[in-house]
Amino acid sequence: MKNTRLLDWTKPLSRYLLFYGDKYYPSGGMEDFKKDFDTTEDAIIWLDEYVKANKIYVTVEEEWKYRWAHIYDFHQRKIVWKH
């Protein structure tokens, strides 16, 4: 899924960056970046809606067997949430 980023390049990045892939292995770096958020909660809500709208697999177990997601805290410089 290329070109799915919803980033507004005219404003500074928010604190939390969501990286996501629907294949087992990451594409690499910013290719996996989806969107920035002010809170981890907002990122998780957006991710849940995104996955539901872009179903590829039959069951929930299959959906997350191959999909992955990380939320990176730009201030702390570390991953603060993984799926």
mmCIF file of the N, C-alpha and C atoms, coordinates in Angstrom:
data_MODEL
# 
_entry.id   MODEL 
# 
loop_
_atom_site.group_PDB 
_atom_site.id 
_atom_site.type_symbol 
_atom_site.label_atom_id 
_atom_site.label_alt_id 
_atom_site.label_comp_id 
_atom_site.label_asym_id 
_atom_site.label_entity_id 
_atom_site.label_seq_id 
_atom_site.pdbx_PDB_ins_code 
_atom_site.Cartn_x 
_atom_site.Cartn_y 
_atom_site.Cartn_z 
_atom_site.occupancy 
_atom_site.B_iso_or_equiv 
_atom_site.pdbx_formal_charge 
_atom_site.auth_seq_id 
_atom_site.auth_comp_id 
_atom_site.auth_asym_id 
_atom_site.auth_atom_id 
_atom_site.pdbx_PDB_model_num 
ATOM 1   N N  . MET A 1 1  ? 0.835   -1.175  0.000  1.00 0.00 ? 1  MET A N  1 
ATOM 2   C CA . MET A 1 1  ? 0.000   0.000   0.000  1.00 0.00 ? 1  MET A CA 1 
ATOM 3   C C  . MET A 1 1  ? 0.879   1.238   0.000  1.00 0.00 ? 1  MET A C  1 
ATOM 4   N N  . LYS A 1 2  ? 1.228   1.699   -1.118 1.00 0.00 ? 2  LYS A N  1 
ATOM 5   C CA . LYS A 1 2  ? 2.062   2.890   -1.204 1.00 0.00 ? 2  LYS A CA 1 
ATOM 6   C C  . LYS A 1 2  ? 1.178   4.131   -1.205 1.00 0.00 ? 2  LYS A C  1 
ATOM 7   N N  . ASN A 1 3  ? 1.774   5.252   -0.809 1.00 0.00 ? 3  ASN A N  1 
ATOM 8   C CA . ASN A 1 3  ? 1.105   6.551   -0.833 1.00 0.00 ? 3  ASN A CA 1 
ATOM 9   C C  . ASN A 1 3  ? -0.143  6.614   0.044  1.00 0.00 ? 3  ASN A C  1 
ATOM 10  N N  . THR A 1 4  ? -0.135  5.923   1.172  1.00 0.00 ? 4  THR A N  1 
ATOM 11  C CA . THR A 1 4  ? -1.276  5.982   2.086  1.00 0.00 ? 4  THR A CA 1 
ATOM 12  C C  . THR A 1 4  ? -1.022  6.943   3.236  1.00 0.00 ? 4  THR A C  1 
ATOM 13  N N  . ARG A 1 5  ? 0.126   7.599   3.260  1.00 0.00 ? 5  ARG A N  1 
ATOM 14  C CA . ARG A 1 5  ? 0.453   8.511   4.347  1.00 0.00 ? 5  ARG A CA 1 
ATOM 15  C C  . ARG A 1 5  ? -0.451  9.734   4.301  1.00 0.00 ? 5  ARG A C  1 
ATOM 16  N N  . LEU A 1 6  ? -0.878  10.145  5.460  1.00 0.00 ? 6  LEU A N  1 
ATOM 17  C CA . LEU A 1 6  ? -1.770  11.290  5.558  1.00 0.00 ? 6  LEU A CA 1 
ATOM 18  C C  . LEU A 1 6  ? -1.071  12.462  6.232  1.00 0.00 ? 6  LEU A C  1 
ATOM 19  N N  . LEU A 1 7  ? 0.213   12.558  6.054  1.00 0.00 ? 7  LEU A N  1 
ATOM 20  C CA . LEU A 1 7  ? 1.013   13.570  6.727  1.00 0.00 ? 7  LEU A CA 1 
ATOM 21  C C  . LEU A 1 7  ? 0.886   14.919  6.038  1.00 0.00 ? 7  LEU A C  1 
ATOM 22  N N  . ASP A 1 8  ? 0.666   15.951  6.823  1.00 0.00 ? 8  ASP A N  1 
ATOM 23  C CA . ASP A 1 8  ? 0.650   17.319  6.322  1.00 0.00 ? 8  ASP A CA 1 
ATOM 24  C C  . ASP A 1 8  ? 2.065   17.871  6.478  1.00 0.00 ? 8  ASP A C  1 
ATOM 25  N N  . TRP A 1 9  ? 2.793   17.979  5.384  1.00 0.00 ? 9  TRP A N  1 
ATOM 26  C CA . TRP A 1 9  ? 4.191   18.389  5.432  1.00 0.00 ? 9  TRP A CA 1 
ATOM 27  C C  . TRP A 1 9  ? 4.361   19.865  5.737  1.00 0.00 ? 9  TRP A C  1 
ATOM 28  N N  . THR A 1 10 ? 3.263   20.619  5.883  1.00 0.00 ? 10 THR A N  1 
ATOM 29  C CA . THR A 1 10 ? 3.364   22.041  6.189  1.00 0.00 ? 10 THR A CA 1 
ATOM 30  C C  . THR A 1 10 ? 3.418   22.312  7.685  1.00 0.00 ? 10 THR A C  1 
ATOM 31  N N  . LYS A 1 11 ? 3.233   21.286  8.522  1.00 0.00 ? 11 LYS A N  1 
ATOM 32  C CA . LYS A 1 11 ? 3.278   21.480  9.966  1.00 0.00 ? 11 LYS A CA 1 
ATOM 33  C C  . LYS A 1 11 ? 4.304   20.529  10.583 1.00 0.00 ? 11 LYS A C  1 
ATOM 34  N N  . PRO A 1 12 ? 4.804   20.849  11.784 1.00 0.00 ? 12 PRO A N  1 
ATOM 35  C CA . PRO A 1 12 ? 5.755   19.953  12.454 1.00 0.00 ? 12 PRO A CA 1 
ATOM 36  C C  . PRO A 1 12 ? 5.096   18.622  12.800 1.00 0.00 ? 12 PRO A C  1 
ATOM 37  N N  . LEU A 1 13 ? 5.903   17.590  12.908 1.00 0.00 ? 13 LEU A N  1 
ATOM 38  C CA . LEU A 1 13 ? 5.382   16.285  13.292 1.00 0.00 ? 13 LEU A CA 1 
ATOM 39  C C  . LEU A 1 13 ? 4.831   16.316  14.714 1.00 0.00 ? 13 LEU A C  1 
ATOM 40  N N  . SER A 1 14 ? 3.768   15.561  14.925 1.00 0.00 ? 14 SER A N  1 
ATOM 41  C CA . SER A 1 14 ? 3.250   15.369  16.280 1.00 0.00 ? 14 SER A CA 1 
ATOM 42  C C  . SER A 1 14 ? 4.177   14.413  17.022 1.00 0.00 ? 14 SER A C  1 
ATOM 43  N N  . ARG A 1 15 ? 3.926   14.247  18.299 1.00 0.00 ? 15 ARG A N  1 
ATOM 44  C CA . ARG A 1 15 ? 4.824   13.468  19.153 1.00 0.00 ? 15 ARG A CA 1 
ATOM 45  C C  . ARG A 1 15 ? 4.888   11.985  18.787 1.00 0.00 ? 15 ARG A C  1 
ATOM 46  N N  . TYR A 1 16 ? 3.750   11.387  18.432 1.00 0.00 ? 16 TYR A N  1 
ATOM 47  C CA . TYR A 1 16 ? 3.691   9.942   18.208 1.00 0.00 ? 16 TYR A CA 1 
ATOM 48  C C  . TYR A 1 16 ? 3.579   9.625   16.723 1.00 0.00 ? 16 TYR A C  1 
ATOM 49  N N  . LEU A 1 17 ? 4.462   8.764   16.252 1.00 0.00 ? 17 LEU A N  1 
ATOM 50  C CA . LEU A 1 17 ? 4.498   8.379   14.846 1.00 0.00 ? 17 LEU A CA 1 
ATOM 51  C C  . LEU A 1 17 ? 4.059   6.928   14.718 1.00 0.00 ? 17 LEU A C  1 
ATOM 52  N N  . LEU A 1 18 ? 3.109   6.677   13.842 1.00 0.00 ? 18 LEU A N  1 
ATOM 53  C CA . LEU A 1 18 ? 2.595   5.316   13.635 1.00 0.00 ? 18 LEU A CA 1 
ATOM 54  C C  . LEU A 1 18 ? 3.247   4.705   12.407 1.00 0.00 ? 18 LEU A C  1 
ATOM 55  N N  . PHE A 1 19 ? 3.879   3.551   12.622 1.00 0.00 ? 19 PHE A N  1 
ATOM 56  C CA . PHE A 1 19 ? 4.452   2.758   11.543 1.00 0.00 ? 19 PHE A CA 1 
ATOM 57  C C  . PHE A 1 19 ? 3.646   1.468   11.466 1.00 0.00 ? 19 PHE A C  1 
ATOM 58  N N  . TYR A 1 20 ? 3.350   1.031   10.242 1.00 0.00 ? 20 TYR A N  1 
ATOM 59  C CA . TYR A 1 20 ? 2.445   -0.107  10.083 1.00 0.00 ? 20 TYR A CA 1 
ATOM 60  C C  . TYR A 1 20 ? 2.764   -0.845  8.791  1.00 0.00 ? 20 TYR A C  1 
ATOM 61  N N  . GLY A 1 21 ? 2.554   -2.163  8.828  1.00 0.00 ? 21 GLY A N  1 
ATOM 62  C CA . GLY A 1 21 ? 2.685   -2.971  7.617  1.00 0.00 ? 21 GLY A CA 1 
ATOM 63  C C  . GLY A 1 21 ? 1.690   -4.108  7.620  1.00 0.00 ? 21 GLY A C  1 
ATOM 64  N N  . ASP A 1 22 ? 1.259   -4.509  6.425  1.00 0.00 ? 22 ASP A N  1 
ATOM 65  C CA . ASP A 1 22 ? 0.309   -5.620  6.333  1.00 0.00 ? 22 ASP A CA 1 
ATOM 66  C C  . ASP A 1 22 ? 0.976   -6.904  5.848  1.00 0.00 ? 22 ASP A C  1 
ATOM 67  N N  . LYS A 1 23 ? 2.292   -6.872  5.746  1.00 0.00 ? 23 LYS A N  1 
ATOM 68  C CA . LYS A 1 23 ? 3.086   -8.065  5.459  1.00 0.00 ? 23 LYS A CA 1 
ATOM 69  C C  . LYS A 1 23 ? 3.935   -8.324  6.702  1.00 0.00 ? 23 LYS A C  1 
ATOM 70  N N  . TYR A 1 24 ? 4.415   -9.528  6.852  1.00 0.00 ? 24 TYR A N  1 
ATOM 71  C CA . TYR A 1 24 ? 5.147   -9.884  8.063  1.00 0.00 ? 24 TYR A CA 1 
ATOM 72  C C  . TYR A 1 24 ? 6.377   -9.009  8.273  1.00 0.00 ? 24 TYR A C  1 
ATOM 73  N N  . TYR A 1 25 ? 7.097   -8.710  7.190  1.00 0.00 ? 25 TYR A N  1 
ATOM 74  C CA . TYR A 1 25 ? 8.333   -7.939  7.322  1.00 0.00 ? 25 TYR A CA 1 
ATOM 75  C C  . TYR A 1 25 ? 8.106   -6.474  6.949  1.00 0.00 ? 25 TYR A C  1 
ATOM 76  N N  . PRO A 1 26 ? 8.724   -5.555  7.677  1.00 0.00 ? 26 PRO A N  1 
ATOM 77  C CA . PRO A 1 26 ? 8.613   -4.130  7.344  1.00 0.00 ? 26 PRO A CA 1 
ATOM 78  C C  . PRO A 1 26 ? 9.207   -3.835  5.968  1.00 0.00 ? 26 PRO A C  1 
ATOM 79  N N  . SER A 1 27 ? 8.713   -2.782  5.324  1.00 0.00 ? 27 SER A N  1 
ATOM 80  C CA . SER A 1 27 ? 9.280   -2.335  4.040  1.00 0.00 ? 27 SER A CA 1 
ATOM 81  C C  . SER A 1 27 ? 10.578  -1.589  4.289  1.00 0.00 ? 27 SER A C  1 
ATOM 82  N N  . GLY A 1 28 ? 10.637  -0.912  5.416  1.00 0.00 ? 28 GLY A N  1 
ATOM 83  C CA . GLY A 1 28 ? 11.867  -0.221  5.776  1.00 0.00 ? 28 GLY A CA 1 
ATOM 84  C C  . GLY A 1 28 ? 11.663  1.254   6.020  1.00 0.00 ? 28 GLY A C  1 
ATOM 85  N N  . GLY A 1 29 ? 11.979  1.668   7.236  1.00 0.00 ? 29 GLY A N  1 
ATOM 86  C CA . GLY A 1 29 ? 11.987  3.088   7.575  1.00 0.00 ? 29 GLY A CA 1 
ATOM 87  C C  . GLY A 1 29 ? 10.688  3.819   7.292  1.00 0.00 ? 29 GLY A C  1 
ATOM 88  N N  . MET A 1 30 ? 10.821  4.960   6.654  1.00 0.00 ? 30 MET A N  1 
ATOM 89  C CA . MET A 1 30 ? 9.669   5.829   6.422  1.00 0.00 ? 30 MET A CA 1 
ATOM 90  C C  . MET A 1 30 ? 8.683   5.247   5.418  1.00 0.00 ? 30 MET A C  1 
ATOM 91  N N  . GLU A 1 31 ? 9.048   4.211   4.697  1.00 0.00 ? 31 GLU A N  1 
ATOM 92  C CA . GLU A 1 31 ? 8.085   3.545   3.807  1.00 0.00 ? 31 GLU A CA 1 
ATOM 93  C C  . GLU A 1 31 ? 6.931   2.949   4.608  1.00 0.00 ? 31 GLU A C  1 
ATOM 94  N N  . ASP A 1 32 ? 7.160   2.659   5.877  1.00 0.00 ? 32 ASP A N  1 
ATOM 95  C CA . ASP A 1 32 ? 6.129   2.079   6.742  1.00 0.00 ? 32 ASP A CA 1 
ATOM 96  C C  . ASP A 1 32 ? 5.403   3.130   7.584  1.00 0.00 ? 32 ASP A C  1 
ATOM 97  N N  . PHE A 1 33 ? 5.797   4.379   7.483  1.00 0.00 ? 33 PHE A N  1 
ATOM 98  C CA . PHE A 1 33 ? 5.166   5.449   8.241  1.00 0.00 ? 33 PHE A CA 1 
ATOM 99  C C  . PHE A 1 33 ? 3.780   5.741   7.677  1.00 0.00 ? 33 PHE A C  1 
ATOM 100 N N  . LYS A 1 34 ? 2.788   5.855   8.575  1.00 0.00 ? 34 LYS A N  1 
ATOM 101 C CA . LYS A 1 34 ? 1.419   6.131   8.139  1.00 0.00 ? 34 LYS A CA 1 
ATOM 102 C C  . LYS A 1 34 ? 0.945   7.523   8.519  1.00 0.00 ? 34 LYS A C  1 
ATOM 103 N N  . LYS A 1 35 ? 1.112   7.898   9.792  1.00 0.00 ? 35 LYS A N  1 
ATOM 104 C CA . LYS A 1 35 ? 0.513   9.154   10.246 1.00 0.00 ? 35 LYS A CA 1 
ATOM 105 C C  . LYS A 1 35 ? 1.109   9.533   11.599 1.00 0.00 ? 35 LYS A C  1 
ATOM 106 N N  . ASP A 1 36 ? 1.049   10.808  11.933 1.00 0.00 ? 36 ASP A N  1 
ATOM 107 C CA . ASP A 1 36 ? 1.505   11.265  13.249 1.00 0.00 ? 36 ASP A CA 1 
ATOM 108 C C  . ASP A 1 36 ? 0.296   11.663  14.093 1.00 0.00 ? 36 ASP A C  1 
ATOM 109 N N  . PHE A 1 37 ? 0.442   11.552  15.421 1.00 0.00 ? 37 PHE A N  1 
ATOM 110 C CA . PHE A 1 37 ? -0.664  11.777  16.355 1.00 0.00 ? 37 PHE A CA 1 
ATOM 111 C C  . PHE A 1 37 ? -0.173  12.504  17.596 1.00 0.00 ? 37 PHE A C  1 
ATOM 112 N N  . ASP A 1 38 ? -1.108  13.143  18.285 1.00 0.00 ? 38 ASP A N  1 
ATOM 113 C CA . ASP A 1 38 ? -0.786  13.815  19.544 1.00 0.00 ? 38 ASP A CA 1 
ATOM 114 C C  . ASP A 1 38 ? -0.792  12.854  20.728 1.00 0.00 ? 38 ASP A C  1 
ATOM 115 N N  . THR A 1 39 ? -1.530  11.739  20.615 1.00 0.00 ? 39 THR A N  1 
ATOM 116 C CA . THR A 1 39 ? -1.592  10.750  21.703 1.00 0.00 ? 39 THR A CA 1 
ATOM 117 C C  . THR A 1 39 ? -1.494  9.338   21.129 1.00 0.00 ? 39 THR A C  1 
ATOM 118 N N  . THR A 1 40 ? -1.042  8.411   21.975 1.00 0.00 ? 40 THR A N  1 
ATOM 119 C CA . THR A 1 40 ? -1.008  7.008   21.541 1.00 0.00 ? 40 THR A CA 1 
ATOM 120 C C  . THR A 1 40 ? -2.429  6.493   21.351 1.00 0.00 ? 40 THR A C  1 
ATOM 121 N N  . GLU A 1 41 ? -3.353  6.964   22.178 1.00 0.00 ? 41 GLU A N  1 
ATOM 122 C CA . GLU A 1 41 ? -4.740  6.523   22.068 1.00 0.00 ? 41 GLU A CA 1 
ATOM 123 C C  . GLU A 1 41 ? -5.320  6.864   20.700 1.00 0.00 ? 41 GLU A C  1 
ATOM 124 N N  . ASP A 1 42 ? -5.064  8.079   20.225 1.00 0.00 ? 42 ASP A N  1 
ATOM 125 C CA . ASP A 1 42 ? -5.539  8.479   18.898 1.00 0.00 ? 42 ASP A CA 1 
ATOM 126 C C  . ASP A 1 42 ? -4.933  7.599   17.808 1.00 0.00 ? 42 ASP A C  1 
ATOM 127 N N  . ALA A 1 43 ? -3.657  7.262   17.964 1.00 0.00 ? 43 ALA A N  1 
ATOM 128 C CA . ALA A 1 43 ? -2.987  6.412   16.981 1.00 0.00 ? 43 ALA A CA 1 
ATOM 129 C C  . ALA A 1 43 ? -3.604  5.016   16.945 1.00 0.00 ? 43 ALA A C  1 
ATOM 130 N N  . ILE A 1 44 ? -3.893  4.457   18.112 1.00 0.00 ? 44 ILE A N  1 
ATOM 131 C CA . ILE A 1 44 ? -4.472  3.111   18.179 1.00 0.00 ? 44 ILE A CA 1 
ATOM 132 C C  . ILE A 1 44 ? -5.881  3.103   17.601 1.00 0.00 ? 44 ILE A C  1 
ATOM 133 N N  . ILE A 1 45 ? -6.661  4.120   17.888 1.00 0.00 ? 45 ILE A N  1 
ATOM 134 C CA . ILE A 1 45 ? -8.018  4.219   17.330 1.00 0.00 ? 45 ILE A CA 1 
ATOM 135 C C  . ILE A 1 45 ? -7.950  4.305   15.805 1.00 0.00 ? 45 ILE A C  1 
ATOM 136 N N  . TRP A 1 46 ? -7.070  5.166   15.290 1.00 0.00 ? 46 TRP A N  1 
ATOM 137 C CA . TRP A 1 46 ? -6.926  5.303   13.842 1.00 0.00 ? 46 TRP A CA 1 
ATOM 138 C C  . TRP A 1 46 ? -6.500  3.985   13.216 1.00 0.00 ? 46 TRP A C  1 
ATOM 139 N N  . LEU A 1 47 ? -5.531  3.298   13.849 1.00 0.00 ? 47 LEU A N  1 
ATOM 140 C CA . LEU A 1 47 ? -5.039  2.022   13.334 1.00 0.00 ? 47 LEU A CA 1 
ATOM 141 C C  . LEU A 1 47 ? -6.152  0.985   13.293 1.00 0.00 ? 47 LEU A C  1 
ATOM 142 N N  . ASP A 1 48 ? -6.944  0.902   14.356 1.00 0.00 ? 48 ASP A N  1 
ATOM 143 C CA . ASP A 1 48 ? -8.054  -0.053  14.398 1.00 0.00 ? 48 ASP A CA 1 
ATOM 144 C C  . ASP A 1 48 ? -9.027  0.196   13.249 1.00 0.00 ? 48 ASP A C  1 
ATOM 145 N N  . GLU A 1 49 ? -9.369  1.440   13.015 1.00 0.00 ? 49 GLU A N  1 
ATOM 146 C CA . GLU A 1 49 ? -10.279 1.785   11.918 1.00 0.00 ? 49 GLU A CA 1 
ATOM 147 C C  . GLU A 1 49 ? -9.649  1.495   10.558 1.00 0.00 ? 49 GLU A C  1 
ATOM 148 N N  . TYR A 1 50 ? -8.364  1.772   10.425 1.00 0.00 ? 50 TYR A N  1 
ATOM 149 C CA . TYR A 1 50 ? -7.648  1.521   9.174  1.00 0.00 ? 50 TYR A CA 1 
ATOM 150 C C  . TYR A 1 50 ? -7.628  0.033   8.838  1.00 0.00 ? 50 TYR A C  1 
ATOM 151 N N  . VAL A 1 51 ? -7.331  -0.798  9.843  1.00 0.00 ? 51 VAL A N  1 
ATOM 152 C CA . VAL A 1 51 ? -7.272  -2.245  9.620  1.00 0.00 ? 51 VAL A CA 1 
ATOM 153 C C  . VAL A 1 51 ? -8.657  -2.780  9.249  1.00 0.00 ? 51 VAL A C  1 
ATOM 154 N N  . LYS A 1 52 ? -9.696  -2.330  9.954  1.00 0.00 ? 52 LYS A N  1 
ATOM 155 C CA . LYS A 1 52 ? -11.053 -2.774  9.637  1.00 0.00 ? 52 LYS A CA 1 
ATOM 156 C C  . LYS A 1 52 ? -11.451 -2.387  8.215  1.00 0.00 ? 52 LYS A C  1 
ATOM 157 N N  . ALA A 1 53 ? -11.033 -1.219  7.765  1.00 0.00 ? 53 ALA A N  1 
ATOM 158 C CA . ALA A 1 53 ? -11.393 -0.739  6.430  1.00 0.00 ? 53 ALA A CA 1 
ATOM 159 C C  . ALA A 1 53 ? -10.555 -1.395  5.320  1.00 0.00 ? 53 ALA A C  1 
ATOM 160 N N  . ASN A 1 54 ? -9.441  -1.995  5.697  1.00 0.00 ? 54 ASN A N  1 
ATOM 161 C CA . ASN A 1 54 ? -8.529  -2.591  4.712  1.00 0.00 ? 54 ASN A CA 1 
ATOM 162 C C  . ASN A 1 54 ? -8.285  -4.065  4.994  1.00 0.00 ? 54 ASN A C  1 
ATOM 163 N N  . LYS A 1 55 ? -9.361  -4.798  5.226  1.00 0.00 ? 55 LYS A N  1 
ATOM 164 C CA . LYS A 1 55 ? -9.228  -6.222  5.536  1.00 0.00 ? 55 LYS A CA 1 
ATOM 165 C C  . LYS A 1 55 ? -8.604  -6.967  4.356  1.00 0.00 ? 55 LYS A C  1 
ATOM 166 N N  . ILE A 1 56 ? -7.635  -7.811  4.672  1.00 0.00 ? 56 ILE A N  1 
ATOM 167 C CA . ILE A 1 56 ? -7.004  -8.639  3.648  1.00 0.00 ? 56 ILE A CA 1 
ATOM 168 C C  . ILE A 1 56 ? -7.225  -10.118 3.975  1.00 0.00 ? 56 ILE A C  1 
ATOM 169 N N  . TYR A 1 57 ? -7.253  -10.420 5.262  1.00 0.00 ? 57 TYR A N  1 
ATOM 170 C CA . TYR A 1 57 ? -7.319  -11.802 5.701  1.00 0.00 ? 57 TYR A CA 1 
ATOM 171 C C  . TYR A 1 57 ? -8.716  -12.141 6.203  1.00 0.00 ? 57 TYR A C  1 
ATOM 172 N N  . VAL A 1 58 ? -8.985  -13.433 6.348  1.00 0.00 ? 58 VAL A N  1 
ATOM 173 C CA . VAL A 1 58 ? -10.331 -13.901 6.687  1.00 0.00 ? 58 VAL A CA 1 
ATOM 174 C C  . VAL A 1 58 ? -10.658 -13.715 8.169  1.00 0.00 ? 58 VAL A C  1 
ATOM 175 N N  . THR A 1 59 ? -9.747  -14.084 9.043  1.00 0.00 ? 59 THR A N  1 
ATOM 176 C CA . THR A 1 59 ? -10.029 -14.029 10.474 1.00 0.00 ? 59 THR A CA 1 
ATOM 177 C C  . THR A 1 59 ? -9.180  -12.962 11.162 1.00 0.00 ? 59 THR A C  1 
ATOM 178 N N  . VAL A 1 60 ? -9.594  -12.588 12.362 1.00 0.00 ? 60 VAL A N  1 
ATOM 179 C CA . VAL A 1 60 ? -8.834  -11.609 13.154 1.00 0.00 ? 60 VAL A CA 1 
ATOM 180 C C  . VAL A 1 60 ? -7.450  -12.159 13.459 1.00 0.00 ? 60 VAL A C  1 
ATOM 181 N N  . GLU A 1 61 ? -7.370  -13.454 13.765 1.00 0.00 ? 61 GLU A N  1 
ATOM 182 C CA . GLU A 1 61 ? -6.072  -14.067 14.056 1.00 0.00 ? 61 GLU A CA 1 
ATOM 183 C C  . GLU A 1 61 ? -5.134  -13.939 12.855 1.00 0.00 ? 61 GLU A C  1 
ATOM 184 N N  . GLU A 1 62 ? -5.662  -14.175 11.649 1.00 0.00 ? 62 GLU A N  1 
ATOM 185 C CA . GLU A 1 62 ? -4.840  -14.030 10.448 1.00 0.00 ? 62 GLU A CA 1 
ATOM 186 C C  . GLU A 1 62 ? -4.451  -12.580 10.212 1.00 0.00 ? 62 GLU A C  1 
ATOM 187 N N  . GLU A 1 63 ? -5.386  -11.665 10.479 1.00 0.00 ? 63 GLU A N  1 
ATOM 188 C CA . GLU A 1 63 ? -5.100  -10.246 10.276 1.00 0.00 ? 63 GLU A CA 1 
ATOM 189 C C  . GLU A 1 63 ? -3.826  -9.843  10.999 1.00 0.00 ? 63 GLU A C  1 
ATOM 190 N N  . TRP A 1 64 ? -3.713  -10.217 12.266 1.00 0.00 ? 64 TRP A N  1 
ATOM 191 C CA . TRP A 1 64 ? -2.559  -9.776  13.045 1.00 0.00 ? 64 TRP A CA 1 
ATOM 192 C C  . TRP A 1 64 ? -1.428  -10.796 13.081 1.00 0.00 ? 64 TRP A C  1 
ATOM 193 N N  . LYS A 1 65 ? -1.593  -11.919 12.402 1.00 0.00 ? 65 LYS A N  1 
ATOM 194 C CA . LYS A 1 65 ? -0.474  -12.857 12.274 1.00 0.00 ? 65 LYS A CA 1 
ATOM 195 C C  . LYS A 1 65 ? 0.587   -12.253 11.349 1.00 0.00 ? 65 LYS A C  1 
ATOM 196 N N  . TYR A 1 66 ? 0.129   -11.543 10.327 1.00 0.00 ? 66 TYR A N  1 
ATOM 197 C CA . TYR A 1 66 ? 1.041   -10.992 9.334  1.00 0.00 ? 66 TYR A CA 1 
ATOM 198 C C  . TYR A 1 66 ? 1.206   -9.477  9.441  1.00 0.00 ? 66 TYR A C  1 
ATOM 199 N N  . ARG A 1 67 ? 0.212   -8.796  9.978  1.00 0.00 ? 67 ARG A N  1 
ATOM 200 C CA . ARG A 1 67 ? 0.300   -7.339  10.132 1.00 0.00 ? 67 ARG A CA 1 
ATOM 201 C C  . ARG A 1 67 ? 1.125   -7.005  11.370 1.00 0.00 ? 67 ARG A C  1 
ATOM 202 N N  . TRP A 1 68 ? 1.649   -5.816  11.398 1.00 0.00 ? 68 TRP A N  1 
ATOM 203 C CA . TRP A 1 68 ? 2.409   -5.350  12.560 1.00 0.00 ? 68 TRP A CA 1 
ATOM 204 C C  . TRP A 1 68 ? 2.252   -3.835  12.651 1.00 0.00 ? 68 TRP A C  1 
ATOM 205 N N  . ALA A 1 69 ? 2.490   -3.292  13.830 1.00 0.00 ? 69 ALA A N  1 
ATOM 206 C CA . ALA A 1 69 ? 2.419   -1.844  14.021 1.00 0.00 ? 69 ALA A CA 1 
ATOM 207 C C  . ALA A 1 69 ? 3.310   -1.435  15.193 1.00 0.00 ? 69 ALA A C  1 
ATOM 208 N N  . HIS A 1 70 ? 3.904   -0.256  15.066 1.00 0.00 ? 70 HIS A N  1 
ATOM 209 C CA . HIS A 1 70 ? 4.697   0.350   16.134 1.00 0.00 ? 70 HIS A CA 1 
ATOM 210 C C  . HIS A 1 70 ? 4.282   1.804   16.274 1.00 0.00 ? 70 HIS A C  1 
ATOM 211 N N  . ILE A 1 71 ? 4.243   2.282   17.501 1.00 0.00 ? 71 ILE A N  1 
ATOM 212 C CA . ILE A 1 71 ? 4.075   3.709   17.751 1.00 0.00 ? 71 ILE A CA 1 
ATOM 213 C C  . ILE A 1 71 ? 5.378   4.186   18.376 1.00 0.00 ? 71 ILE A C  1 
ATOM 214 N N  . TYR A 1 72 ? 5.974   5.165   17.724 1.00 0.00 ? 72 TYR A N  1 
ATOM 215 C CA . TYR A 1 72 ? 7.253   5.711   18.147 1.00 0.00 ? 72 TYR A CA 1 
ATOM 216 C C  . TYR A 1 72 ? 7.025   7.071   18.794 1.00 0.00 ? 72 TYR A C  1 
ATOM 217 N N  . ASP A 1 73 ? 7.570   7.247   19.990 1.00 0.00 ? 73 ASP A N  1 
ATOM 218 C CA . ASP A 1 73 ? 7.478   8.518   20.704 1.00 0.00 ? 73 ASP A CA 1 
ATOM 219 C C  . ASP A 1 73 ? 8.675   9.377   20.285 1.00 0.00 ? 73 ASP A C  1 
ATOM 220 N N  . PHE A 1 74 ? 8.386   10.430  19.540 1.00 0.00 ? 74 PHE A N  1 
ATOM 221 C CA . PHE A 1 74 ? 9.431   11.298  18.998 1.00 0.00 ? 74 PHE A CA 1 
ATOM 222 C C  . PHE A 1 74 ? 10.200  12.021  20.102 1.00 0.00 ? 74 PHE A C  1 
ATOM 223 N N  . HIS A 1 75 ? 9.569   12.285  21.240 1.00 0.00 ? 75 HIS A N  1 
ATOM 224 C CA . HIS A 1 75 ? 10.237  12.977  22.353 1.00 0.00 ? 75 HIS A CA 1 
ATOM 225 C C  . HIS A 1 75 ? 11.160  12.044  23.129 1.00 0.00 ? 75 HIS A C  1 
ATOM 226 N N  . GLN A 1 76 ? 10.664  10.831  23.424 1.00 0.00 ? 76 GLN A N  1 
ATOM 227 C CA . GLN A 1 76 ? 11.475  9.873   24.185 1.00 0.00 ? 76 GLN A CA 1 
ATOM 228 C C  . GLN A 1 76 ? 12.448  9.100   23.289 1.00 0.00 ? 76 GLN A C  1 
ATOM 229 N N  . ARG A 1 77 ? 12.233  9.189   21.979 1.00 0.00 ? 77 ARG A N  1 
ATOM 230 C CA . ARG A 1 77 ? 13.073  8.491   21.003 1.00 0.00 ? 77 ARG A CA 1 
ATOM 231 C C  . ARG A 1 77 ? 13.057  6.978   21.199 1.00 0.00 ? 77 ARG A C  1 
ATOM 232 N N  . LYS A 1 78 ? 11.828  6.433   21.354 1.00 0.00 ? 78 LYS A N  1 
ATOM 233 C CA . LYS A 1 78 ? 11.725  4.985   21.486 1.00 0.00 ? 78 LYS A CA 1 
ATOM 234 C C  . LYS A 1 78 ? 10.315  4.518   21.096 1.00 0.00 ? 78 LYS A C  1 
ATOM 235 N N  . ILE A 1 79 ? 10.210  3.241   20.799 1.00 0.00 ? 79 ILE A N  1 
ATOM 236 C CA . ILE A 1 79 ? 8.913   2.633   20.496 1.00 0.00 ? 79 ILE A CA 1 
ATOM 237 C C  . ILE A 1 79 ? 8.179   2.466   21.810 1.00 0.00 ? 79 ILE A C  1 
ATOM 238 N N  . VAL A 1 80 ? 6.948   2.975   21.854 1.00 0.00 ? 80 VAL A N  1 
ATOM 239 C CA . VAL A 1 80 ? 6.166   2.910   23.101 1.00 0.00 ? 80 VAL A CA 1 
ATOM 240 C C  . VAL A 1 80 ? 4.980   1.957   23.005 1.00 0.00 ? 80 VAL A C  1 
ATOM 241 N N  . TRP A 1 81 ? 4.704   1.438   21.804 1.00 0.00 ? 81 TRP A N  1 
ATOM 242 C CA . TRP A 1 81 ? 3.589   0.497   21.627 1.00 0.00 ? 81 TRP A CA 1 
ATOM 243 C C  . TRP A 1 81 ? 3.881   -0.382  20.416 1.00 0.00 ? 81 TRP A C  1 
ATOM 244 N N  . LYS A 1 82 ? 3.603   -1.679  20.566 1.00 0.00 ? 82 LYS A N  1 
ATOM 245 C CA . LYS A 1 82 ? 3.807   -2.636  19.478 1.00 0.00 ? 82 LYS A CA 1 
ATOM 246 C C  . LYS A 1 82 ? 2.614   -3.545  19.354 1.00 0.00 ? 82 LYS A C  1 
ATOM 247 N N  . HIS A 1 83 ? 2.337   -3.948  18.150 1.00 0.00 ? 83 HIS A N  1 
ATOM 248 C CA . HIS A 1 83 ? 1.342   -5.008  17.916 1.00 0.00 ? 83 HIS A CA 1 
ATOM 249 C C  . HIS A 1 83 ? 1.930   -5.918  16.874 1.00 0.00 ? 83 HIS A C  1 
# 
